[in-house]
Amino acid sequence: MAADKIIEVQNIQQSFKKPDQSELLVIDQVSLTIHKGEIVALLGASGSGKSTLLRIMAGLIKPTRGEVLYQNKPVHGPAPGIAMVFQSFALMPWLTVLQNVELGLEARKIPAKQRRERALSAIDMIGMDGFESAYPKELSGGMRQRVGFARALVTEPELLLMDEPFSALDVLTAESLRNDLMELWHGPENKMKAILFVTHNIEEAVLIADRIIVFGSNPGSIKGEIEVTLPHPRNSQDEAVLQLIDEVYTVMTSAQLEKLRKKTRLTQKLGLDYRLPDVGIAELIGLLEAVDEHQQKGPVDLTDLADNVRLNIDDLFPVLDALSVLQLAKISEGDITMTPKGKELIEADIQDKKVLFAAMLLEHIPLAKHIVNALQNISTQKISENEFQEDLEAYFTDEEAERVLNTIIDWGRYAELFAYDYNTGYLSLEDVE
């Protein structure tokens, strides 16, 4: 298989500097190989580092450690033969469809006549002929993404990298574009040798990929790999496809659940560096109630639960994280079981829910206790949110610190642990006038 290698990632590690000059580890010891003739899905929750890894492979980001080899040569910048399709379309609004598609060829100093011929061919290939003179503002989201595909394909890449190329589209448009991509991949005009795409959609990965790499988070790392041998075209309602979706879901949840179990065991040791999940109180209690509804015959299968409440993995995992850390539910082997504390919470009336939740926050979430202690130990019993933001920026990026703080403020206000004045940005003890 060595001769079939297109690109190889060797022990990649990626860190970013935080404001205090310490390092935030985003990707840790990732190694993978993409071979000729395969489509590979890099599957994981949003924020796990998948897009960063893709940009490293494309030569757009230099890794902190490790090496990327394309055609057995180190990648130190954008490499001829590798093209990338972005989630955000990334079209130049002042250029026409034809001019946008020609951009990559112009950068390579391809003669104008040849550039035009290849661009027109690529536009025709992705079904956009007739729109050559249109500007991006005239196009729908699906059409703009088709232009993004044409701009990548016009360079005749051996390896096509795609960063969640369908996630910004509605369901029907995404399905149509996926089908067109597969038709192109299997068609006689295809010059690509491999495709690697990032997604957080399990069904999408199963319908397209020959191999699925499951990516964990915090930091990003490979947690599993699944070969997909089902023939194309694949139907999302076929029993074999549904079984494989369930299998992939189990692998993903197993990786996530191991992290959750570890957090549960170490709850008393968690610190301010705990990345509080972005979950609303209504979501948390709502999922608990759904578990209660389906738990009559024992543990609830997470795949069935996600289907019943219509949650994708990006929405489900943070809620599971919160339930686990707060010890409202136990999760194991792809199942979830509500704890007595969880049962007590959902059966309590509105005011008792607040009291119970407050006790859980103080017991299990260090940041909640940190804020309450700080407020109790200052004579005014009022502190600006900026001070707590600075505390968190020692562990997170500015954006992530703000998100974590906003989440704990919402939780703390619900539990009536403290109050928050939006206009002044001050937190205060709940009983302060």
C-alpha positions as CSV (number, residue, x, y, z in Angstrom):
1,M,0.0,0.0,0.0
2,A,3.0,2.3,0.3
3,A,2.9,3.1,-3.4
4,D,-0.7,4.0,-3.1
5,K,-0.2,6.8,-0.5
6,I,-1.4,10.2,-1.5
7,I,-0.8,12.1,1.7
8,E,0.6,11.0,5.1
9,V,0.2,12.8,8.4
10,Q,2.9,12.0,10.9
11,N,2.5,12.7,14.6
12,I,1.0,16.1,14.1
13,Q,0.6,18.3,17.1
14,Q,-0.9,21.8,17.0
15,S,-0.9,24.4,19.8
16,F,-1.9,28.1,19.8
17,K,-0.6,30.8,22.1
18,K,-3.0,32.1,24.7
19,P,-2.9,35.7,26.1
20,D,-0.7,34.7,29.0
21,Q,1.7,33.1,26.5
22,S,0.9,29.5,27.7
23,E,-0.1,27.0,25.0
24,L,-3.5,25.7,24.2
25,L,-3.2,22.2,22.7
26,V,-5.7,21.8,19.9
27,I,-4.4,18.6,18.1
28,D,-2.4,15.9,19.8
29,Q,-0.3,13.2,18.1
30,V,-2.4,12.6,15.0
31,S,-1.2,10.2,12.3
32,L,-3.1,9.1,9.3
33,T,-2.7,8.1,5.7
34,I,-4.9,8.7,2.7
35,H,-4.6,6.3,-0.2
36,K,-5.4,6.5,-3.9
37,G,-9.0,5.6,-4.8
38,E,-10.6,6.3,-1.5
39,I,-13.0,8.9,0.0
40,V,-12.2,9.4,3.7
41,A,-14.5,11.2,6.2
42,L,-13.0,12.9,9.2
43,L,-15.9,12.7,11.6
44,G,-16.2,14.6,14.9
45,A,-18.0,17.2,16.9
46,S,-17.6,20.9,16.0
47,G,-14.6,22.5,17.7
48,S,-12.6,19.2,17.9
49,G,-9.8,20.5,15.6
50,K,-10.8,18.7,12.4
51,S,-10.7,21.9,10.3
52,T,-7.3,22.9,11.8
53,L,-6.0,19.4,10.8
54,L,-7.4,19.9,7.2
55,R,-5.6,23.3,6.9
56,I,-2.4,21.8,8.1
57,M,-2.7,19.1,5.4
58,A,-3.4,21.7,2.8
59,G,-0.3,23.6,3.8
60,L,-2.2,26.6,5.1
61,I,-1.1,26.2,8.7
62,K,2.3,25.1,9.9
63,P,2.0,22.4,12.6
64,T,3.7,22.9,16.0
65,R,5.2,19.4,15.7
66,G,5.1,16.6,13.2
67,E,5.1,16.5,9.4
68,V,2.8,16.2,6.4
69,L,4.1,14.3,3.4
70,Y,2.3,14.7,0.0
71,Q,3.6,12.3,-2.6
72,N,6.4,11.5,-0.1
73,K,7.5,15.1,-0.1
74,P,7.2,17.4,3.0
75,V,4.4,20.0,2.8
76,H,5.7,23.5,3.7
77,G,2.9,25.5,2.0
78,P,0.1,25.2,-0.5
79,A,1.0,22.2,-2.7
80,P,0.1,21.8,-6.4
81,G,-2.2,18.8,-6.6
82,I,-4.1,19.6,-3.4
83,A,-7.3,21.7,-3.6
84,M,-9.6,22.7,-0.8
85,V,-13.4,23.4,-0.6
86,F,-14.4,25.6,2.3
87,Q,-17.6,25.6,4.3
88,S,-18.1,29.4,3.9
89,F,-18.0,29.3,0.0
90,A,-15.2,32.0,0.2
91,L,-16.1,33.6,-3.2
92,M,-15.0,37.1,-4.2
93,P,-18.3,39.1,-4.4
94,W,-16.9,41.5,-7.0
95,L,-16.0,38.7,-9.4
96,T,-18.3,36.7,-11.7
97,V,-18.7,32.9,-11.4
98,L,-16.2,32.5,-14.3
99,Q,-13.7,34.9,-12.7
100,N,-14.0,33.2,-9.3
101,V,-13.3,29.8,-10.9
102,E,-10.3,31.2,-12.8
103,L,-8.6,32.6,-9.7
104,G,-6.6,29.5,-8.8
105,L,-5.3,29.2,-12.4
106,E,-4.5,32.8,-12.6
107,A,-2.3,32.5,-9.4
108,R,-0.4,29.7,-11.2
109,K,0.1,32.0,-14.2
110,I,-1.9,29.7,-16.6
111,P,-2.4,31.5,-20.0
112,A,-5.7,33.4,-20.3
113,K,-7.1,31.2,-23.1
114,Q,-6.3,27.9,-21.4
115,R,-7.5,29.4,-18.1
116,R,-10.9,30.2,-19.6
117,E,-11.3,26.8,-21.3
118,R,-10.6,24.9,-18.1
119,A,-12.8,27.2,-16.0
120,L,-15.7,26.8,-18.4
121,S,-15.2,23.0,-18.4
122,A,-15.2,22.9,-14.6
123,I,-18.3,25.1,-14.4
124,D,-20.1,22.8,-16.9
125,M,-18.9,19.7,-14.8
126,I,-20.7,20.9,-11.7
127,G,-23.9,22.0,-13.5
128,M,-23.4,25.8,-13.4
129,D,-23.2,26.5,-17.1
130,G,-25.4,29.4,-18.0
131,F,-24.3,31.3,-14.8
132,E,-20.7,32.1,-15.9
133,S,-21.4,35.9,-15.8
134,A,-23.5,35.9,-12.6
135,Y,-22.1,37.4,-9.4
136,P,-22.2,35.5,-6.0
137,K,-25.1,37.7,-4.7
138,E,-27.3,36.4,-7.5
139,L,-26.7,32.7,-6.4
140,S,-28.3,30.5,-3.8
141,G,-26.2,28.9,-1.1
142,G,-26.1,25.6,-3.0
143,M,-25.0,27.4,-6.3
144,R,-22.3,29.3,-4.5
145,Q,-20.9,26.1,-3.0
146,R,-21.0,24.6,-6.5
147,V,-18.8,27.4,-7.6
148,G,-16.5,26.6,-4.7
149,F,-16.3,23.0,-6.0
150,A,-15.6,24.2,-9.6
151,R,-12.8,26.5,-8.3
152,A,-11.2,23.5,-6.6
153,L,-11.7,21.1,-9.5
154,V,-10.4,23.5,-12.2
155,T,-6.9,23.0,-10.8
156,E,-7.3,19.2,-11.5
157,P,-6.2,18.2,-8.0
158,E,-5.1,14.7,-7.1
159,L,-6.4,15.2,-3.5
160,L,-9.5,17.2,-2.7
161,L,-9.9,18.4,0.8
162,M,-13.4,19.6,1.9
163,D,-14.2,21.4,5.2
164,E,-17.8,20.6,6.0
165,P,-18.8,21.5,2.4
166,F,-22.5,20.8,2.9
167,S,-23.2,22.0,6.5
168,A,-24.2,25.5,5.5
169,L,-26.9,24.2,3.1
170,D,-30.4,23.1,3.6
171,V,-31.1,19.4,3.7
172,L,-32.4,19.0,0.1
173,T,-29.6,21.1,-1.4
174,A,-27.0,19.3,0.6
175,E,-28.3,15.9,-0.6
176,S,-28.4,17.1,-4.2
177,L,-24.8,18.3,-4.0
178,R,-23.6,15.1,-2.4
179,N,-25.2,13.1,-5.1
180,D,-23.5,15.2,-7.8
181,L,-20.1,14.8,-6.1
182,M,-20.5,11.1,-6.1
183,E,-21.5,11.1,-9.7
184,L,-18.5,13.2,-10.5
185,W,-16.2,10.9,-8.4
186,H,-17.4,7.8,-10.3
187,G,-17.5,9.5,-13.7
188,P,-15.1,9.1,-16.6
189,E,-13.9,12.8,-16.3
190,N,-12.7,12.5,-12.7
191,K,-9.0,13.2,-12.3
192,M,-9.0,13.1,-8.5
193,K,-7.3,10.3,-6.8
194,A,-8.6,10.8,-3.3
195,I,-11.0,12.9,-1.2
196,L,-10.8,13.8,2.5
197,F,-13.7,15.7,3.9
198,V,-14.5,17.0,7.4
199,T,-18.1,16.5,8.8
200,H,-20.0,16.2,12.0
201,N,-22.9,14.4,10.3
202,I,-22.8,10.7,10.8
203,E,-25.3,9.9,8.0
204,E,-23.3,12.0,5.6
205,A,-20.1,10.2,6.4
206,V,-21.7,6.8,6.0
207,L,-23.4,7.7,2.6
208,I,-20.2,9.0,1.1
209,A,-17.0,7.6,2.6
210,D,-15.0,4.4,2.1
211,R,-13.4,5.0,5.4
212,I,-14.5,7.0,8.5
213,I,-12.0,8.4,10.9
214,V,-13.6,9.3,14.3
215,F,-12.0,12.4,15.8
216,G,-12.1,13.2,19.5
217,S,-11.8,16.6,21.0
218,N,-10.0,18.6,23.7
219,P,-7.4,18.0,22.2
220,G,-8.2,16.6,18.8
221,S,-7.1,13.1,18.3
222,I,-8.1,9.9,16.4
223,K,-10.4,7.7,18.5
224,G,-11.4,5.1,16.0
225,E,-11.6,4.1,12.3
226,I,-14.3,2.3,10.4
227,E,-14.1,0.7,6.9
228,V,-17.2,1.2,4.8
229,T,-17.7,-1.6,2.2
230,L,-21.3,-0.8,1.2
231,P,-21.6,-0.3,-2.6
232,H,-22.7,3.1,-4.1
233,P,-25.2,4.5,-4.4
234,R,-26.3,4.2,-0.8
235,N,-29.7,4.9,0.5
236,S,-30.2,6.4,4.0
237,Q,-33.2,4.1,4.6
238,D,-31.5,0.8,3.7
239,E,-31.1,-1.5,6.6
240,A,-27.3,-2.0,6.1
241,V,-26.8,1.8,6.0
242,L,-28.9,2.2,9.2
243,Q,-26.9,-0.5,11.0
244,L,-23.6,1.2,10.0
245,I,-24.9,4.6,11.2
246,D,-25.7,2.9,14.5
247,E,-22.2,1.4,14.6
248,V,-20.5,4.7,13.9
249,Y,-22.6,6.4,16.5
250,T,-21.5,3.8,19.0
251,V,-17.8,4.4,18.2
252,M,-18.3,8.1,18.5
253,T,-20.2,7.9,21.7
254,S,-17.8,5.4,23.2
255,A,-14.9,7.8,22.7
256,Q,-17.0,10.6,24.1
257,L,-18.3,8.5,27.0
258,E,-14.8,7.5,28.1
259,K,-14.0,11.2,28.5
260,L,-17.3,11.7,30.3
261,R,-16.7,8.8,32.7
262,K,-13.2,10.2,33.4
263,K,-14.8,13.6,34.2
264,T,-17.3,12.0,36.4
265,R,-14.6,10.1,38.4
266,L,-12.6,13.3,38.7
267,T,-15.5,15.7,39.4
268,Q,-14.1,16.8,42.7
269,K,-10.7,17.4,41.0
270,L,-12.1,19.6,38.2
271,G,-10.7,23.1,38.1
272,L,-11.4,26.4,36.4
273,D,-9.9,24.8,33.2
274,Y,-13.0,22.6,32.8
275,R,-14.6,23.5,29.5
276,L,-18.2,24.0,30.6
277,P,-20.5,22.6,27.9
278,D,-22.6,25.1,26.0
279,V,-26.0,23.8,27.2
280,G,-29.1,25.7,28.3
281,I,-31.1,24.7,31.3
282,A,-34.1,23.8,29.2
283,E,-32.0,21.5,27.0
284,L,-30.6,19.8,30.0
285,I,-33.9,19.2,31.8
286,G,-35.6,18.4,28.5
287,L,-33.2,15.6,27.7
288,L,-33.6,14.2,31.2
289,E,-37.3,14.1,30.8
290,A,-36.9,12.3,27.4
291,V,-34.7,9.7,29.2
292,D,-37.3,9.3,31.9
293,E,-40.0,8.8,29.3
294,H,-38.0,6.0,27.5
295,Q,-36.4,4.4,30.6
296,Q,-39.3,2.2,31.6
297,K,-37.6,-1.0,30.4
298,G,-34.0,-0.1,31.4
299,P,-31.1,1.9,30.0
300,V,-32.0,4.1,26.9
301,D,-30.0,3.6,23.7
302,L,-28.3,6.9,22.8
303,T,-28.9,6.5,19.1
304,D,-32.6,6.0,19.6
305,L,-32.8,8.9,22.1
306,A,-31.0,11.2,19.7
307,D,-33.5,10.2,16.9
308,N,-36.5,10.7,19.2
309,V,-35.5,14.2,20.4
310,R,-34.0,15.1,16.9
311,L,-30.6,16.0,18.2
312,N,-27.4,15.7,16.1
313,I,-24.1,14.8,17.8
314,D,-23.0,18.5,18.1
315,D,-26.1,19.1,20.2
316,L,-26.2,15.8,22.1
317,F,-22.7,15.5,23.4
318,P,-22.6,18.8,25.3
319,V,-25.8,17.8,27.1
320,L,-24.5,14.4,27.9
321,D,-21.3,16.0,29.2
322,A,-23.4,18.3,31.5
323,L,-25.6,15.5,32.7
324,S,-22.6,13.3,33.5
325,V,-20.6,15.9,35.3
326,L,-23.6,17.0,37.4
327,Q,-24.2,13.3,38.1
328,L,-27.8,13.5,36.8
329,A,-27.2,10.5,34.5
330,K,-24.8,7.7,33.9
331,I,-23.6,6.8,30.4
332,S,-22.0,3.6,29.4
333,E,-21.7,1.4,26.2
334,G,-23.9,3.7,24.1
335,D,-26.7,3.8,26.8
336,I,-27.9,6.4,29.2
337,T,-29.5,5.9,32.6
338,M,-30.9,8.6,34.8
339,T,-29.6,8.7,38.4
340,P,-31.8,9.2,41.5
341,K,-30.6,12.8,41.5
342,G,-31.7,13.3,38.0
343,K,-35.1,11.7,38.8
344,E,-35.4,14.0,41.9
345,L,-34.6,17.1,39.7
346,I,-37.3,16.5,37.0
347,E,-40.0,15.6,39.6
348,A,-39.4,18.7,41.7
349,D,-41.5,21.8,41.3
350,I,-40.0,25.0,39.8
351,Q,-38.6,26.4,43.0
352,D,-37.2,23.1,44.3
353,K,-35.6,22.6,40.9
354,K,-33.6,25.8,41.4
355,V,-32.5,24.7,44.9
356,L,-31.4,21.3,43.7
357,F,-29.6,22.7,40.7
358,A,-27.8,25.3,42.9
359,A,-26.5,22.5,45.2
360,M,-25.3,20.5,42.2
361,L,-23.5,23.5,40.7
362,L,-21.7,24.2,44.0
363,E,-20.8,20.6,44.4
364,H,-19.6,19.7,40.9
365,I,-18.8,22.9,39.0
366,P,-15.7,24.7,40.4
367,L,-16.3,27.9,38.4
368,A,-19.7,28.3,40.1
369,K,-18.1,27.9,43.5
370,H,-15.3,30.2,42.5
371,I,-17.8,33.0,41.6
372,V,-19.9,32.6,44.7
373,N,-16.9,32.6,47.0
374,A,-15.4,35.7,45.3
375,L,-18.8,37.5,45.8
376,Q,-19.1,36.5,49.4
377,N,-15.5,37.7,50.2
378,I,-15.9,41.2,48.9
379,S,-17.7,43.9,50.9
380,T,-19.8,45.1,48.0
381,Q,-20.8,41.6,47.0
382,K,-20.5,42.8,43.4
383,I,-17.8,42.0,40.9
384,S,-17.4,42.8,37.2
385,E,-17.7,39.9,34.8
386,N,-14.4,41.1,33.3
387,E,-12.6,39.8,36.3
388,F,-14.0,36.3,35.9
389,Q,-13.3,36.6,32.2
390,E,-9.6,37.2,32.9
391,D,-9.5,34.2,35.2
392,L,-10.8,32.0,32.4
393,E,-8.5,33.5,29.8
394,A,-5.6,31.8,31.7
395,Y,-7.0,28.5,30.3
396,F,-9.0,29.3,27.2
397,T,-9.0,31.6,24.2
398,D,-10.8,34.9,24.7
399,E,-13.8,33.7,22.7
400,E,-14.0,30.4,24.6
401,A,-13.6,32.1,27.9
402,E,-16.5,34.4,27.1
403,R,-18.6,31.4,26.1
404,V,-17.9,29.5,29.3
405,L,-18.6,32.6,31.4
406,N,-21.9,33.2,29.6
407,T,-22.9,29.6,30.3
408,I,-22.1,29.7,34.0
409,I,-23.9,33.0,34.3
410,D,-27.0,31.5,32.8
411,W,-26.8,28.5,35.0
412,G,-26.1,30.5,38.1
413,R,-28.9,32.9,37.5
414,Y,-31.3,30.0,37.0
415,A,-30.2,28.5,40.3
416,E,-30.4,31.9,42.0
417,L,-26.8,31.6,43.1
418,F,-26.1,35.1,41.9
419,A,-27.6,37.9,39.9
420,Y,-26.3,39.6,36.8
421,D,-26.8,43.1,35.5
422,Y,-26.5,43.1,31.7
423,N,-26.2,46.9,31.5
424,T,-23.3,47.2,33.9
425,G,-21.8,43.7,33.5
426,Y,-21.7,43.1,37.2
427,L,-22.4,39.9,39.1
428,S,-23.8,40.1,42.6
429,L,-25.2,37.8,45.3
430,E,-28.8,37.0,44.6
431,D,-30.1,38.5,47.9
432,V,-28.3,41.9,47.3
433,E,-30.8,44.8,46.6
